[in-house]
Structure formats: C-alpha cells, structure tokens
C-alpha cells in the first residue's frame, strides 16, 4: 500500500518514495529539556510515531532520529534560578520527557531508534561552522559565527517569506557585528558562568539551528527523506536548518519531505503561561488514563489544529470504555493463530496519516465484533480489532486493567469484596443493603454495570 504525505515544501500531497528503499531516514525535532513537557509538545511525537510504525512495516530499515536539545539559554536560566548545575536540569527533564512519552504510547515501534544530544555533538557542530566559513556562507565576528543569508538564494523557500518578512517575524537582534539583519547565529561566546566549549572563535556554545543540522548529518547523512516537527518550527528553525545544511553539503537537498503538525489550543484559546492554561502531561496523567490522552491527540488530523477540552477528554475515555467493553465481552475468545488484517485503518494512515479516519474505522470494527456470532466469526472480529488497535497504539492492555484504571492506589480487594456482598444482597432481595453498597462504591469512584452476565465495575 503506497504512502502519501503532504510536503510543506511543495504544498502538495506526494507519494512517498525514499532515496534508498533499503534505509529510510527521518528526523523529528526533539525537546529542549528545561521543563516538564506539555500536551502540545506531545503532538508531533504521537503523530510522527504513527508514521514511524508505518515506515517500519513498509521498508526493511528506518533510522528515526529525535534529538535532545540540552544546551540552550532557557536551560541556563532554569539552572540559574534553581542554583544547580546545568546537567541537573537536563537530566531531570530528559527523564520526565521519556516517562511521559512512554505513558502515552510513544514507545516501541512508535519511538525513535536514535536520540542524539546536542552536547555530545560539539566537535561536529564546530566542523560544520568551519566548513560554512571556508565556503563563504558564514563569517566570524566578535566571538560569534553567523550565517550570511545573502549567500543562499533559496532562503525563505520553506516558509515562503521574503527576507524582510523574516526579519520582522523573527524579531532578530540587529547587532553591529552582523552583515545583514537576517543573519543568524551558528556559534556564540559564553561567559564564565555559562556552559561553553573551546573553539577557533573562543570559548562558546552552539546556536539552536546548527545543532539539528550537525546531528542529522552525523546520524542520517547529507540528505534525509523526512524532516518533521511543529508548525511553529517552519520559521526560523527549519528555514535556517535548510540554509546551513544545503550550503554545508555543496547544494545537496537537506530533506526531501517536510511535515508539520498543527497547534494545540485549550478550550479554543492559545496555550500560554500568561493565561494559566498550560497542560503538563504528568498532571494530565493523574486526571485521565494516558491512553485517553493518546486517543485525543490522534483525534484530529495532524496538519489541523487540535482543540483540547475537558469534554473532549471525557468523550475519549467514554469511547475507549466502549471499545474495551467489547474486548471484555470477548474475553473467552482465543485469537492465537488467527490471521487478521486492518485494511481500513492502514488505508487511512497511508493517506497522509489520516488518524481521525483510522479511529472511525477502529470503532466500526468494534461494532462488527459486538455483532459477531459463532466461534470463528467472534475470533476473527476480535483479532481484527486488536490488529487495528496495534497500528494506533491503542487497545493493547487487558480490558480489566483498563476498567480498574491501572492504578495501584485503588483497593481492588475491597471493591471485589463489596461487589460480592452486593451480589449476595441482591440474591437475598436485600435491596437496601444493595443500594448502600452501590453508594459506598460510588464514593470510591466505582461505577457498577449490571449485565445479563452479572455485575461488573469500572472506575468512573
């Protein structure tokens, strides 16, 4: 099944065809580790993780790199405010990032196999700066190295902005050592209290953009198949990556396909500290099952804005309740050895990562499973539902664990004992005691479902 992706560079959907079918390369801009990740940070890694799984199933090898930016002025400021070394900040928030990504299913086939860190690539960054200077595309000035945008005719091709628009949009510093106001920093000097490395231009540290170019070059080569990230990175970050990489590699294209995901808004408003509506993943994980967060992240097409709301999150959880309920009803059905395909889900994902259509197909498979009659039909329906879920990183836990919330804090033994006592009370027609137990369970956040097969419970 051919994969078609929208290319931001050409503004059209194209059939994906890697330069080397035996080794596909993809780079997704990773986090700057100075704080806990918020839900907007998770969107690219969720969406492009699904793309990674598709590529791994379609081609013999995918090299997927997602970097860690562990040298940055925001990190420096966070360390200064806390009075701790820089690496204390980066270690803490790198671990938090990994924990949050794993919780929402960005793991296994959905995760990168390469995670380069900027601080481990300083020699390569210095070499790239030296190369750009030697080729006439960069210059040294007052301890800085700057890229000369006038030497690259293609500057602005990705974002389709003029240099004047880019200067205004980037709010660039018009420093006296710049030849052109749009020139951007590749290397900058460090004061004694800041992290720094020796270089031909004095002790300093890299600029943000050059880090990704150097890491992509080392791990993926001069030209990569796919470069992806948030829409906010198109300019200046990705525009500057293109300029410095193309010029450092003698004119070779930096990335053949560019993908960008849309923004996440909160109840229709931009997420910002000033509005107090920044939703951290580690806090959301305490409010809702991580799988519900993942469902909601996949619920809008990756190129479109995604509006996060409490109502949408409740709906995601309710939908997953229904799907896991279907699997619970099929708990007695064995699927070992049953071959099943998820053609509708695969087709949706192959069409520019159509995750909303894939989720709709998943729900349709659940409805089919509910209607299935006979051992073979039920086994095939269950196998198809599980196979479809695997493509999206959903429905892979035990249904009972889902309904119990997967939380160690709940007293499962107490709940089960009350459920057994309630069943006996109902058998004895002791309705008042049955109601008392229902109310007690409700106070514990437990919802009872009375079915023809008996009473079941789940966390509400």
N, C-alpha and C positions, 0 to 999 in steps of 0.2 A: 504494500500500500504506500503510494507516494506521499511524502510530507510536503505541505505547502505552508510557507511562512511569510508574513508581511515584513518587508525590508524597509526600515525607516529611511535608508539612504536613497532608495529608488522610488519610495512612496507607492509600492505596489506589492501584491502577493505574488510570490515566486515559488516555483518548485525547488525544494532544497536539493542541491547536488554538491556534495563536498569535493574539494580539490583532490583528496585522496580517500576513496571509499574504504580503504583498509584502516584509516585512522582519522576520525573526525575530531576537530578541536573546537572547544567552546570556552569562552572567558566571561564570567559574570562578576561585576564589581562588587566586592565584599564590604563588610562593615568597618567603620572606624571605631575602635573599641575604647570609648571613653564613658559610656553609659550603658544602661540596660536597653536592649532593642525594643522598639515599639511595634505595633501591629503593621504599620506602613513599611517598616524595614523588612518584615517577613514576606511581603507580597512577591517580590522578584524571585526569592529563593524557593517559594512554593510553586509559582507558575513555571519557572525555568527548570525546576527539579522534575516536573512532569515531562518537560521537553527532553531532559537528560535521559529519563527512562525510555522514552520513545526512541531516541537515538541509539541507546544501548541495545535495544531489541532489534533495531533495523540494520545496524552496522557492527562489524566484528570488534571495533575498539572505539571508545570515546575517551578522550582526555579532556576532562572538565575541570577548569581551574576557577576557584573563587578565593580571592585574596583576603588577607587581613591587613588593614592599614593600622600599624602600631607605632607610627611616628607622625604626629600631627599637632598643630597648635592647640586644638581642643583637648587633646590628651595632656599636653603640657599644662594647660590651665587647670584641668581637673586634678592633676598631681599637685600643683602649687596650692590649690585651695585645701586639699586634704593633708598637705605636708608630708607626702610619701614619695618614694622614687617612681619614675615613670612606669617601670616594669610591673610595679604592684597594681597600678591601674589597668594596664593592658592585660595582665594575667587574669585579673578578676572578671573583666568584662568579656574577654575571649571565652572563658569557661561558661559564663552566663549565656552568651550567644549560642554556644554549642548545645547547652541544655535546652534552651528554648526551641532551637531548630529541631532537635531530636523529638521534643514533645509534640510538635505539630506535624511530625511525619517527614521532615526534610532529612532523611537518613537512607542508608542502603542505596538502592538504585536511583533515588531522588537526590542524592548528595554528591558533591564533587569528590573526585579522587585526588585532586591536587589542591593544597591550601597554602600557597606561598605567603610569606610575611615580608613586609617592606624592609624591616631592619636586617633581614637575612640576605638582602639583595643590594646592599650599598655598593659593593665593587662593580656590579653590572650597571647600576644607575650612573656611577661616575664614568664608566667607559662609554655609555651612551651619550652623556653630556660632552665628553671629549670628542666623540665622533661627529656630533652635530656642529661643534665649533670648527673642527677640521674641514667639514663640508660647507661651511659658510652659512649654516642655518641657525647658529646660536653665537652668543658673544658673552665674554666675562666683563663684569663691571662692579667694582666696589665689593668684592667678595661674593657677588651673585653670578649666576649663569642664567641668561634669558634667551628664550626662543624668539627669533626675528620673524614675525608673521608675514612680513612683506616678501620673504624668500619662498613662500609656499602659496602658489596660485590657487590651490584648492581649499584654502581656509574659509570655513563657513558653509561647505558643501552639505554637511550632515544637517545642521540646524537651519540652513537656508537663510542666514542672516548676513548682512553686509558688515564690514569691519566696524563702521560707525555704530551700527545697532549692537554689535557685540561688546563694544567698549561701554556703551550705556547700560546694557543688560548685565554685564559682569561687575559694574561699579569698580573697575580696576584702578589700582593706585597709579597715579601719574607721577612716577618718581623721576628725579633728574637724570638718573643713570640709564633710563630707557631710551632707546632709539625711536620707538613708536609706542603710544599709549596702550596699544593692544598686546604688546609683547608680554609673555608670561614667564614666570619663574620656573626654572628647572632645578636650581640649587640656590640655597640662601645661607648666609652666615649664622652661626649660633653663638650666643653669649655664654659665658662660663656656666651659668646655672641651667642651660638648656641642653638637651641631648645633641651630640654632634660627632662627626667623623672627619678624619683628615682627608683632604682633597687637594688637587692642584690650586684651588682658589681659597685655601684656608679651611679652618675647622667650620663645618656646617652640616646641613641636613637637606634631604631632597624636598622638592616641591611635590605637591599631591599628584599631578598628572603623570610625571615621568616615572613614578613608581609602577603604575599599571603597565606602561609600555615596556619597561625593563623586565618585569615579571612575566608578561605574556611572551616576550621574545625568548626568554630563557627556557620556559616550560612548553611552549606551544609552537614556536617558530616565528618567522618574519610575517607570514600571512596566516590568519586564523579563519576558520569557517564561520563562526558565530561569535559576536560580541553582544552582550545583553546587560540591561540594567534599568533603573527607573527613569521615567521621562525627564525628571529634573537633572539628570546627568548629561543629557544631549549637549547642552552648553552650560558651562565651558568645558567640563571634564572630557567628554568623549570627542568633542571637536579638537581639543588640544592633544589628546592621545593620537588621533589620526595624523595631525600635522607632524608631530615629532617622530612618530613611528615610520610614516611614509618617507620622510626626509632622511631618517637614520638608515633606512633599508633601500636606498637608491631608487625610490619611486615605487616600490612594490606596495600593492594594496595592503592595508593593515587588517581589515576584516571584510569578508565578502558579504555577510548578512548582519544587519544591525536590528536588534529587537529592544523595544522599550515598553515597560508596563506603566499603566496609568496610576494616578494618585489615589490614596485612601483618604476619604473625608469621614468625619464623625457627625452623624445626625445632620448631614448637609453642610457642615462647616469645616473649614480647613483645620487640620490638626496643628496645634501650636501651644507652646508653653504659656503664652500670654492669655490664651483662652482657657487654660487649665484642662484641656481635653486630650492630652497625650496618653494613649492607652498602652501601657507596657505589657508585653506578653506574659511576663512572670506574674503579673497581677491578674490578667485575664484568665490564666490557667487555674487560678483559685476560684474563679467565678463560674467557669464552664468547662466541660471536658475539652481537652486540646483538639480532639477530632472534630468538634463542632466549630472551633476556630478555623480549622483547615477547610471544612465544608464551606464556610462563609467566604474564605479567601478565594476559593475556586468558583464561587457562585457568579461572579461577573467575568466577562471576557478580559483577559489580561491587558488588552490595549485600552480598555474603557475605565473610567473612574469607578471606584468601588466605595459605596457609602456604607459605613459601619453603624449599626444601631443596635440597641438592646432588643428591639422587636425582631430584627433580622437574626440575631444570635439565638433568640428563643425558637424561632422557626427552624433554624438549622438543627438545633437539638431535637425538636419535635420530629423532624424528618428522619434524623438518624434513629430516634426511638422506633419509628415505624419500620425502618429497614432492619434494624437489629431484632425487632419483634418478629419479623418474617424469618430471620435466621434462627431465632429461638424456637419458633414453631416447627422448624425443620431440624431440630437438634438430633432427632433419632435417625436422620438420613445420612448415610455414609457417601462420601464423594471421592474416596480414594480410587484412583484409576479411571475416573470419569473425565473424558476429554471435553473441554468446553471452551468456546471462543466468546469474545465480547466484541463482535464486529462493529456494532453501532457506536460503542464507546471509542474504539480505536479510530473509526472513521471521523468522529467528531474531533478527536485530538489531532489527527493528521491534517485537519483543515484549520490551520493557524491556531492550534491549541484551543479548540472550542470547548472549554471546560463546562460552560452552562449547558450546552447540548449533551455533553458526556454525563453530567449529573442527571439530566432528564432521562437519558437512556438507562442509567442505573436504577432510577425509580421505576421505570417501566418494567425492567427485569424483575424487580421486587414484586410488582403486581402480577406478573406472569407466574412467579414462584408461589404466590398465595393461591392462585387458581389451579396449579398443577395437581393432577390426580394420578395415582398409581406410583409404585416404587421407582420405576425408571424415569418417568417424567419429573417427579419431585427431585430425584438425584441430579438430573441434568439441569433443572431450573436453579437449584442451589449452587451447583458448580459454576453456572454462567454468572450468577450474581456475585459470587466470590471472585471470579476471574475479572469481572468488570471493576469491582472494588480495588483489586490489586493495581490496576492501571492508574488509579487516582490516589492510592494510599489510604483507602477507606475500607471499613467493614472487615478489618483483619484481626480484631480482638474477639475473645469469647463473648457471646451475647450476654451471659450472666454477669461478666465483669463490667460490661458497658452499663447495664442497668443498676449495678451496685456502685457505679461511679468510679470504680478503680481506686477508691480512697481507703487508705489504711485506717483513717481516723474514725470511720463508722464501725459500730459494734454489730457485725454481721450475725454473730451468735445470738445476741439479744433480739435482733429483728426476727431471725428464724424461729426463736422460741415463742415470740409473741404471735407470729403467723400460725404456728402450730396450735397455740392456745386459742386463737380466734377460730381456727377451723373446727376445733372441738366444741367451742361455744356455739357455733352455728349448727353443728350437728345435734347439739343438745337443745337447740332452739332458744338459747340464752341470748336474745338479741341485745339486751342492754350491755352485757359484757362484751359482745362482739363490737358494739359501737364504741365502747370505752377503749378497746384495743386499737381500733381504727384511728381514733382521735390521738391516742398516745403515739402511734406510728407517724401520724401526720405531723405531730410536734417534732419528730425526729427527721422530718423532711422526706418521709417514705410515702409513696403513692401505691395503693393496693388496686390491682386489676383482678376482678372476678371473671373467670372464663369458664367455658364448659369443661376444660381440663383441670380446673381448680384455681385457687387464688395464686397470683404472682405479685411480686413487688419490684419497685424501682425507686430510685431517688428522684424526687420532683424538682 
